Amino acid sequence: MQLFPRSLNYIPLIAAVAVAGGGASATWAIWYYASPKNLQVGYAPEQPIDYSHKLHAGDLGIDCRYCHANVERSQEAMVPPTQTCMGCHSVVKKDSEKLDALRDSWDTGDPVHWVRVHKLPDHVFFDHSVHVAVGVGCVSCHGRVDQMEVVRLEEPISMGWCLECHRDPQPNLRPREEITNMTWSGQHPDTEVNPPEHCTGCHR
């Protein structure tokens, strides 16, 4: 006498498929939703001074290199020192309460403790001067900062995101004189980009 129907023989197979499918779905969900694009993009920390890039870089048209003076010569773009800010604000808005922290820095010699927005892992070597030299515009990595009241992380700055550009850099290239032009939309130069010798270990 048969106590159980034959269809019950499929239960282990159905259970195995369900577990495998559930595991794959969970893995994909974690991989996607825990990616830098979802966890990092949009990060806009509060700064000690309400500095508006929209006002300075957008409305006033100040070139990025005026404040980030080392970007063409150094690995670091350099956060401008208090002296750079006071070059204007010793005359412009010199009594504004919003600039109290800047004046305190000027009087005491202590730097303004800006909160870093674009931060790479310690094991990553990134050189701003190399990218600028080959014609990668500021907007490619930093977005339209000329429209940002508060600077935010616009791109995931992840390994995969960087590699996408290095596999096909041409769409992000422009003439050197247009590096800081946020609205440039001309034809990118048809040049081949070769990484410097110290980058070949990463770009093989």
N, C-alpha and C positions, 0 to 999 in steps of 0.2 A: 504494500500500500504506500503511495507517494504522499508524504506529509506536506511538502512545500512545492510550489509551482516552479517550473524550470526557469522562469523569468528572474527568479532571485539569484541565479548564477551570474547575472550581469551586474549585481550590486558592487562587487569589488572593482570592476572595470569602471563603472560610473563614478565611484568614489575617487579612484585614482585620477581620472580625467578632471574631476571637479577640483581636487587638491592642486593638480598641476596648473590648471587654468587660473585658479585663485591666486596661486603663488606668482604666476607670470603677471597677472593683473596688478598685484600688490607691488611687485618689483618695478613695473612700468610706472605706476603712480608715484612711488617714492623717487624714482629716477627723474621723472618729469617735474613734479611739484617741489622737490628738494634741490632743483638745479639752481645755479646762480641767477638765471633769468627770472625766476620766481621769488627767490629769497633776497637777492641783492638789488636788482633794478628798482629804482624809485627811492633808494636810501637817500635821505636829505636831512642830515643832522642839524640841530640847532647850533649856531655859531655864537661866539662871545660878542660879535658885532654884527648887526643886521646889514651885511654887505650885499648890495643888489648888483649882480652881474648884468641884469637887464638895463639898469640905469647906466652903469659905467661902460660896459662893452657894447650894449645895444643903443640906447638913446644918445649917449655922448660919443660913441664910436671909438673908445680907447682901444688901441691894438693890444691883443693878448700879451705881446712881448714887452710891453711897457712895465707890466707888473711881474710877469713870469719871464724875467730877463735872461735866464740861463738856458732856456728851452732849446736854443740852436747850438749850444756849446757843451751841454752837460747831460748826464744821465737823468738828473732831476729837473723838473720844470721850475722849481723853487717857488715857495709861497713868499710873496713880497714882504720884506721887513717893514717895520714901522716907519723907517725913514722914507720909504717910497710913498707910503700913504700920506705922510705929513708934508711931502713935497707939494701936494695940493691942499690938504686940509689945514695947513697952518694959515691959509688964507680963505679957502672955501669952507663954509659951514663950520667955522672954527669954534663956535660956541654951542654947537648942537649937542644936546644931551645924549643922542645916540652914539656919539663919538667919545664918551667919557673913558671907555676902556682903552681907546687908542691914545688919548692924551695921557692917561696913567702910564701906559707903556712907554711913551716918549719921555715922561718925567723921570720914571724909575729905571729905565733901561731894560726892564723885563719884557720879553717878547709876548705878543698876543698869542694865546693858546688856541689857535685854529684847530678845528676837528677835521681830520683827513677824511675825504670822501672816496677817492679812488685809491684803494689800498690793495696791493698784490701780496701774495704769500712770500715769505722770506726766501724761499728757494727759487723764486722767479727773478731773472735778470731782465730788466726793461730799460732801454736807453731812448730817451726822448729825442736826443740830437740825431740819432741814426734815422728814426722815423721821419723827422722833419726834413732831414737832408734828402731823402728820396721822394718827398712830396706828399706825405700823408697829412691831410688837413686836421686841424684841431677838432672840427665837428665830427669826424669819423669815429672818434672814441668818446668825446665828451658831450656830444649832442649840441643843440642850439643853446649854449650858455647865454647868448645875447638875449634870450627870451626868458631866462630863469631869474626870478626874484631870489630864490634859494637854490644853490647848486645841488643837483641830485645826480645819482648814478644812473646814466641813461642806457648804458650797455652792460652786459653781464661780466665783461672783463675776465672771462674764463678761458681755459686752455683751448677748448673746442672753438670758441668764438675767435680767438687769435689765429688759430690754424686755418679757419675759413678764409680769413683775409690773406694769410701768407700763401695759400694755394692759388688765390686769384686776387692779387692786390690792385689790379688796374682800376676798378671802380672807385677806389679810395684815393687815387693819386691825382695830383694837380700841380700846376706850375708853382715853383717856390714862392713867387710873389703873391700867391693866393692862399697860402697856408692858413692864415688867420681869418680869411674872408668866409663868414658863416653862410653867405647866400650864393657863393660861387656855384655855377652850374654849367660851366663850359666843358669843352672836350678835354678829357684827361690825356696827358702825354703818353705816347706809345713807347714806353721804355721798359726795359727788363730790370727787375729788382733782384740784386744778389745780396744776401745778408753778409755783413762783415765777418771776418774770420772767427771772432769770439762767439758768433751766433751759430756756426755751422753744426755744433753738437745738437742743437735743438731743431734745426731746420733741414736736416737731411731727409 
